[in-house]
Amino acid sequence: MTEPKKRGRKPRHPIESLKTRVWVEYIKQSVDASTYSVELILRDKPIEPLEKLYRWDKYQNGLHSPKPEYVDFVNQKFSGSKDIYDHVLWDVLVQDALSYEKIDQYISLMKPEIYFLLVRAVENFGLKRRPFNDEIVEVLINRGEVDCLVVAILMLHESTHLCSPDLRQLALNLYFGLTPKIAAHPLYFKVHPDLFDFIDSTFKHHVFLAPNIRLDMVVFWRAFRDNYWSNDLKVASQHLEEKSSSKNRVGSSKTRIESLDGKSYYDT
């Protein structure tokens, strides 16, 4: 007789790990302290039982994530930390697909300077989306904010709905143009290899060999880094990867081409 399988813990999404690591980095930089010191600050006492003292090391390594009530508690001590943890970027990245309505909802959450790049008022029609074009991509790249990366992800989702290779290419151009700005951000520098690997593997390039034959091609961000980033940032990024002890890197630095039949091919 076969024993029924026991219910295990629900697998964590990789974005849960990334958002926790960025959250910890924000708090550490707020007080210029180690995770050990952060825990002591939160306890308000110099000496406390140590049974949970090292949970912040697990947060820092992305192994565990805090419960919502603990995020709220920490925000009372470190104002703004909850905004980092609950940033719309993380919510957008965990979505498998987005409807037009949901994409518009996310756009409505953007700060006014970005929102009105994407939306305009039309007489007798109210607000209407602007055509997404090279000019908007250039402005967003120059801004270099994390919210601009959210726009890139939203446009990648929309390109799937529209089956639009032109929109997809614009969105990918925006994403790759933002990579050095995001990597140079103090909160995101340590996670940028894992963050970009996840985006590369999730939002692939489409190559049409014929109108009815499409290949999905994964172009990893490292090629863009090695050719277009400033030398100082490129070297710092390479050094970070060399030091990294992570064994769960998503994909490789090569370009991977996946056909619709599930087969994969690597270039050399």
Sine and cosine of phi, psi and omega as CSV:
sin_phi,cos_phi,sin_psi,cos_psi,sin_omega,cos_omega
0.00,0.00,0.78,-0.63,-0.03,-1.00
-1.00,0.07,0.78,-0.62,0.02,-1.00
-0.97,0.23,0.67,-0.74,0.04,-1.00
-0.90,0.43,0.57,-0.82,0.00,-1.00
-0.93,0.37,0.67,-0.74,0.05,-1.00
-0.97,0.23,0.55,-0.83,0.02,-1.00
-0.96,0.29,0.81,-0.59,-0.01,-1.00
-0.98,-0.17,-0.01,-1.00,0.04,-1.00
-0.94,0.33,0.66,-0.75,0.00,-1.00
-0.89,0.47,0.76,-0.64,-0.01,-1.00
-0.85,0.53,0.62,-0.78,0.02,-1.00
-0.99,0.12,0.66,-0.75,0.10,-1.00
-0.96,0.29,0.64,-0.77,-0.01,-1.00
-0.84,0.54,-0.45,0.89,0.02,-1.00
-0.92,0.38,-0.49,0.87,0.06,-1.00
-0.86,0.51,-0.64,0.77,0.03,-1.00
-0.91,0.41,-0.71,0.71,-0.06,-1.00
-0.91,0.42,-0.71,0.71,-0.03,-1.00
-0.91,0.42,-0.55,0.83,0.04,-1.00
-0.93,0.36,-0.66,0.75,0.01,-1.00
-0.90,0.44,-0.65,0.76,0.03,-1.00
-0.92,0.39,-0.64,0.77,0.04,-1.00
-0.86,0.51,-0.72,0.69,0.03,-1.00
-0.89,0.46,-0.67,0.74,-0.02,-1.00
-0.88,0.47,-0.64,0.77,0.04,-1.00
-0.87,0.50,-0.71,0.70,-0.04,-1.00
-0.93,0.38,-0.68,0.73,0.02,-1.00
-0.88,0.48,-0.67,0.74,0.00,-1.00
-0.94,0.33,-0.43,0.90,0.01,-1.00
-0.90,0.43,-0.55,0.84,-0.06,-1.00
-0.87,-0.50,0.03,1.00,-0.02,-1.00
0.78,0.63,0.82,0.57,-0.07,-1.00
-0.66,-0.75,0.26,-0.97,0.05,-1.00
-0.98,0.18,0.20,-0.98,0.03,-1.00
-0.89,0.46,-0.57,0.82,0.04,-1.00
-0.87,0.50,-0.71,0.71,-0.01,-1.00
-0.93,0.38,-0.59,0.80,0.03,-1.00
-0.87,0.49,-0.70,0.71,0.01,-1.00
-0.88,0.48,-0.65,0.76,0.03,-1.00
-0.91,0.41,-0.63,0.78,0.04,-1.00
-0.88,0.48,-0.66,0.75,-0.03,-1.00
-0.93,0.36,-0.45,0.89,-0.02,-1.00
-1.00,0.08,-0.28,0.96,0.06,-1.00
0.91,0.41,0.20,0.98,0.02,-1.00
-0.69,-0.72,0.60,-0.80,-0.02,-1.00
-0.94,0.35,-0.44,0.90,-0.03,-1.00
-0.77,-0.63,0.83,-0.57,-0.01,-1.00
-0.60,-0.80,0.38,-0.92,0.13,-0.99
-0.81,0.58,0.57,-0.82,-0.13,-0.99
-0.99,-0.13,0.19,0.98,-0.13,-0.99
-0.89,0.46,-0.47,0.88,0.00,-1.00
-0.85,-0.53,0.23,0.97,-0.10,-0.99
-0.91,0.42,-0.48,0.88,-0.07,-1.00
-0.99,-0.12,0.22,0.98,0.06,-1.00
-0.90,0.43,-0.47,0.88,0.00,-1.00
-0.94,0.34,-0.45,0.89,0.13,-0.99
-0.90,0.43,-0.62,0.78,0.03,-1.00
-0.94,0.35,-0.58,0.81,0.10,-0.99
-0.90,0.44,-0.71,0.70,-0.05,-1.00
-0.88,0.48,-0.57,0.82,0.00,-1.00
-1.00,0.05,-0.04,1.00,0.02,-1.00
0.97,0.25,0.27,0.96,-0.04,-1.00
-0.99,0.16,-0.55,0.83,0.05,-1.00
-0.81,-0.59,0.37,-0.93,0.08,-1.00
-0.83,-0.56,0.55,-0.83,-0.03,-1.00
-0.96,0.27,0.44,-0.90,0.10,-0.99
-0.97,0.25,0.43,-0.90,-0.04,-1.00
-0.80,0.60,-0.65,0.76,-0.02,-1.00
-0.92,0.39,-0.49,0.87,0.04,-1.00
-0.97,0.26,-0.58,0.81,0.09,-1.00
-0.87,0.50,-0.67,0.74,0.03,-1.00
-0.90,0.44,-0.66,0.75,0.01,-1.00
-0.89,0.45,-0.72,0.70,-0.01,-1.00
-0.89,0.45,-0.58,0.81,-0.02,-1.00
-0.90,0.44,-0.43,0.90,0.06,-1.00
-0.92,0.38,-0.50,0.86,0.02,-1.00
-1.00,-0.02,-0.60,0.80,-0.05,-1.00
-0.85,-0.53,1.00,0.06,-0.07,-1.00
-0.86,0.52,0.71,-0.71,0.00,-1.00
1.00,-0.10,-0.23,0.97,-0.04,-1.00
-0.92,0.39,-0.56,0.83,0.03,-1.00
-0.91,0.42,-0.60,0.80,0.04,-1.00
-0.89,0.45,-0.59,0.81,0.05,-1.00
-0.92,0.39,-0.70,0.71,-0.05,-1.00
-0.93,0.38,-0.59,0.80,-0.07,-1.00
-0.98,-0.19,0.33,0.95,-0.03,-1.00
-0.84,0.54,0.59,-0.81,-0.07,-1.00
-0.87,0.50,-0.42,0.91,0.02,-1.00
-0.81,0.59,-0.72,0.69,-0.07,-1.00
-0.91,0.41,-0.62,0.78,0.00,-1.00
-0.91,0.41,-0.66,0.75,-0.01,-1.00
-0.91,0.42,-0.61,0.79,-0.09,-1.00
-0.96,0.29,-0.35,0.94,0.00,-1.00
-1.00,0.00,-0.05,1.00,-0.03,-1.00
-0.99,0.14,0.75,-0.66,0.07,-1.00
-0.97,0.26,-0.56,0.83,0.01,-1.00
-0.41,-0.91,0.46,-0.89,0.00,-1.00
-0.77,-0.64,0.70,-0.71,0.08,-1.00
-0.97,0.24,0.26,-0.97,0.07,-1.00
-0.84,0.54,-0.67,0.74,-0.04,-1.00
-0.89,0.45,-0.67,0.74,-0.01,-1.00
-0.93,0.37,-0.60,0.80,0.05,-1.00
-0.88,0.48,-0.70,0.72,0.03,-1.00
-0.90,0.45,-0.59,0.81,0.05,-1.00
-0.89,0.45,-0.69,0.73,0.03,-1.00
-0.91,0.42,-0.65,0.76,0.03,-1.00
-0.87,0.49,-0.60,0.80,0.00,-1.00
-0.90,0.43,-0.31,0.95,0.01,-1.00
-1.00,0.09,-0.15,0.99,-0.02,-1.00
-0.94,0.35,0.45,-0.90,0.07,-1.00
-0.89,0.45,0.45,-0.89,-0.12,-0.99
-0.79,0.61,-0.63,0.78,-0.04,-1.00
-0.88,0.47,-0.55,0.84,0.02,-1.00
-1.00,0.04,-0.64,0.77,-0.02,-1.00
-0.83,0.56,-0.72,0.69,-0.07,-1.00
-0.99,0.15,-0.07,1.00,0.24,-0.97
-0.96,0.27,-0.50,0.87,-0.10,-0.99
-0.98,-0.17,-0.33,0.94,-0.11,-0.99
-0.75,-0.67,0.59,-0.81,0.06,-1.00
-0.69,-0.72,0.39,-0.92,0.03,-1.00
-1.00,0.07,0.74,-0.67,0.02,-1.00
-0.88,-0.48,0.80,-0.60,-0.04,-1.00
-0.85,0.53,0.76,-0.65,0.01,-1.00
0.95,0.31,-0.04,1.00,0.00,-1.00
-0.84,-0.54,-0.10,1.00,-0.04,-1.00
0.97,0.23,-0.64,-0.77,-0.04,-1.00
-1.00,0.01,0.63,-0.77,-0.03,-1.00
-0.62,-0.79,0.60,-0.80,0.02,-1.00
-0.92,0.39,0.66,-0.75,0.11,-0.99
-0.98,0.20,0.45,-0.89,0.13,-0.99
-0.89,0.46,0.74,-0.68,0.01,-1.00
-0.99,0.15,0.86,-0.51,-0.12,-0.99
-0.62,-0.78,-0.05,-1.00,-0.06,-1.00
-0.88,0.47,-0.58,0.82,-0.02,-1.00
-0.90,0.44,-0.69,0.73,0.03,-1.00
-0.91,0.41,-0.65,0.76,0.03,-1.00
-0.85,0.52,-0.70,0.71,-0.02,-1.00
-0.89,0.45,-0.68,0.73,0.01,-1.00
-0.89,0.46,-0.69,0.72,-0.03,-1.00
-0.92,0.40,-0.63,0.77,0.04,-1.00
-0.89,0.46,-0.67,0.74,0.00,-1.00
-0.91,0.42,-0.56,0.83,0.06,-1.00
-0.93,0.38,-0.68,0.73,0.13,-0.99
0.91,0.41,0.43,0.90,-0.04,-1.00
-1.00,-0.04,0.29,-0.96,0.04,-1.00
-0.90,0.44,-0.56,0.83,0.06,-1.00
-0.86,0.51,-0.53,0.85,0.03,-1.00
-0.93,0.38,-0.56,0.83,0.08,-1.00
-0.91,0.41,-0.59,0.81,0.08,-1.00
-0.86,0.51,-0.67,0.74,0.02,-1.00
-0.87,0.49,-0.67,0.74,0.02,-1.00
-0.86,0.51,-0.70,0.71,0.00,-1.00
-0.91,0.41,-0.65,0.76,0.01,-1.00
-0.90,0.44,-0.65,0.76,0.00,-1.00
-0.94,0.35,-0.50,0.87,0.10,-0.99
-0.91,0.42,-0.67,0.74,0.08,-1.00
-0.88,0.47,-0.69,0.72,-0.04,-1.00
-0.92,0.39,-0.58,0.81,0.02,-1.00
-0.89,0.45,-0.51,0.86,0.05,-1.00
-0.93,0.37,-0.68,0.73,0.03,-1.00
-0.88,0.48,-0.67,0.74,-0.08,-1.00
-1.00,0.09,-0.15,0.99,-0.11,-0.99
0.80,0.61,0.71,0.70,-0.09,-1.00
-0.94,-0.33,0.97,-0.24,0.05,-1.00
-0.91,0.42,-0.50,0.87,0.01,-1.00
-0.92,0.39,-0.71,0.70,0.04,-1.00
-0.90,0.43,-0.63,0.77,0.01,-1.00
-0.89,0.46,-0.66,0.75,0.00,-1.00
-0.91,0.40,-0.64,0.77,0.06,-1.00
-0.88,0.48,-0.69,0.72,-0.01,-1.00
-0.91,0.42,-0.65,0.76,0.03,-1.00
-0.93,0.37,-0.60,0.80,0.08,-1.00
-0.87,0.49,-0.67,0.75,0.04,-1.00
-0.89,0.45,-0.73,0.68,-0.01,-1.00
-0.85,0.52,-0.79,0.62,-0.04,-1.00
-0.91,0.41,-0.58,0.82,0.05,-1.00
-0.91,0.41,-0.46,0.89,0.00,-1.00
-1.00,0.09,-0.31,0.95,-0.11,-0.99
-0.81,0.58,-0.69,0.73,0.01,-1.00
-0.93,0.37,-0.53,0.85,0.01,-1.00
-0.93,0.36,-0.67,0.74,0.00,-1.00
-0.94,0.34,-0.67,0.74,-0.01,-1.00
-0.89,0.46,-0.55,0.83,-0.02,-1.00
-0.98,0.19,-0.20,0.98,0.01,-1.00
-0.92,0.39,0.77,-0.64,-0.06,-1.00
-0.83,0.56,-0.54,0.84,-0.03,-1.00
-0.98,0.21,-0.43,0.90,-0.15,-0.99
-0.95,-0.32,-0.10,1.00,-0.08,-1.00
-0.85,0.52,-0.73,0.68,-0.09,-1.00
-0.93,0.36,-0.38,0.93,-0.04,-1.00
-0.97,-0.24,-0.07,1.00,-0.16,-0.99
-0.87,0.49,-0.58,0.82,0.04,-1.00
-0.89,0.46,-0.69,0.72,-0.01,-1.00
-0.94,0.34,-0.62,0.79,0.02,-1.00
-0.89,0.45,-0.74,0.67,-0.03,-1.00
-0.94,0.35,-0.59,0.81,0.06,-1.00
-0.87,0.49,-0.66,0.75,0.01,-1.00
-0.90,0.44,-0.71,0.71,-0.01,-1.00
-0.90,0.43,-0.69,0.73,0.00,-1.00
-0.86,0.51,-0.69,0.72,-0.07,-1.00
-0.97,0.25,-0.41,0.91,-0.04,-1.00
-1.00,0.04,-0.65,0.76,-0.07,-1.00
-0.91,-0.42,1.00,-0.05,-0.13,-0.99
-1.00,0.03,0.36,-0.93,0.15,-0.99
-0.97,0.26,0.57,-0.82,0.05,-1.00
-0.96,-0.28,0.79,-0.61,0.04,-1.00
-0.88,-0.48,0.86,-0.51,-0.04,-1.00
-0.98,-0.18,0.94,-0.34,0.07,-1.00
-0.98,0.20,-0.41,0.91,0.06,-1.00
-0.35,-0.94,0.26,-0.97,-0.02,-1.00
-0.80,0.60,-0.50,0.87,-0.04,-1.00
-0.93,-0.36,0.21,0.98,0.01,-1.00
-0.79,-0.61,0.93,-0.37,-0.03,-1.00
-0.86,-0.52,0.71,-0.70,0.14,-0.99
-0.94,-0.33,0.63,-0.78,0.09,-1.00
-0.99,-0.11,0.86,-0.51,-0.08,-1.00
-0.91,-0.42,0.81,-0.59,0.05,-1.00
-1.00,-0.06,0.92,-0.40,0.06,-1.00
-0.96,-0.28,0.94,-0.35,-0.09,-1.00
-0.98,0.18,0.54,-0.84,-0.12,-0.99
-0.89,0.46,-0.35,0.94,-0.07,-1.00
-0.89,0.46,-0.55,0.84,0.05,-1.00
-0.89,0.45,-0.64,0.77,0.05,-1.00
-0.92,0.38,-0.66,0.75,0.03,-1.00
-0.85,0.53,-0.76,0.65,-0.13,-0.99
-0.94,0.35,-0.32,0.95,-0.04,-1.00
-0.95,-0.32,-0.39,0.92,-0.16,-0.99
-0.80,-0.61,-0.30,0.96,0.02,-1.00
-0.96,0.27,0.36,-0.93,0.12,-0.99
-0.88,0.47,0.45,-0.89,-0.08,-1.00
-0.89,0.46,-0.66,0.75,-0.03,-1.00
-0.88,0.47,-0.71,0.71,-0.02,-1.00
-0.93,0.36,-0.62,0.78,0.02,-1.00
-0.88,0.48,-0.73,0.68,-0.01,-1.00
-0.90,0.43,-0.65,0.76,0.02,-1.00
-0.90,0.44,-0.64,0.77,0.02,-1.00
-0.92,0.40,-0.69,0.72,0.02,-1.00
-0.89,0.45,-0.64,0.76,0.01,-1.00
-0.91,0.41,-0.63,0.77,0.04,-1.00
-0.87,0.50,-0.69,0.73,-0.01,-1.00
-0.92,0.38,-0.58,0.81,0.03,-1.00
-0.90,0.43,-0.58,0.81,-0.02,-1.00
-0.99,0.15,-0.33,0.94,-0.12,-0.99
-0.89,0.45,0.69,-0.73,0.04,-1.00
-0.98,-0.18,0.09,1.00,-0.03,-1.00
-0.91,0.41,0.73,-0.68,0.02,-1.00
-0.95,-0.30,0.10,0.99,-0.07,-1.00
-0.91,-0.42,0.60,0.80,0.02,-1.00
-0.86,0.51,0.69,-0.73,0.01,-1.00
-0.99,0.12,0.93,-0.36,0.08,-1.00
0.98,0.21,-0.23,-0.97,0.01,-1.00
-0.80,-0.60,0.03,-1.00,-0.02,-1.00
-0.99,0.15,-0.08,1.00,0.04,-1.00
-0.99,0.15,0.25,-0.97,0.12,-0.99
-0.99,0.11,0.76,-0.65,0.01,-1.00
-0.92,-0.39,0.72,-0.69,0.04,-1.00
-0.91,-0.40,0.83,-0.56,-0.02,-1.00
-0.90,-0.44,0.79,-0.61,0.06,-1.00
-1.00,0.03,0.24,-0.97,-0.04,-1.00
-0.92,0.38,-0.27,0.96,0.03,-1.00
-1.00,0.07,0.09,1.00,0.08,-1.00
1.00,-0.08,-0.16,0.99,-0.01,-1.00
-0.97,0.23,0.48,-0.88,0.01,-1.00
-0.82,-0.57,0.52,-0.86,-0.02,-1.00
-0.70,-0.71,0.69,-0.73,0.00,-1.00
-0.95,-0.32,0.64,-0.77,0.09,-1.00
-0.99,0.14,0.05,-1.00,-0.02,-1.00
-0.87,-0.50,0.00,0.00,0.00,0.00
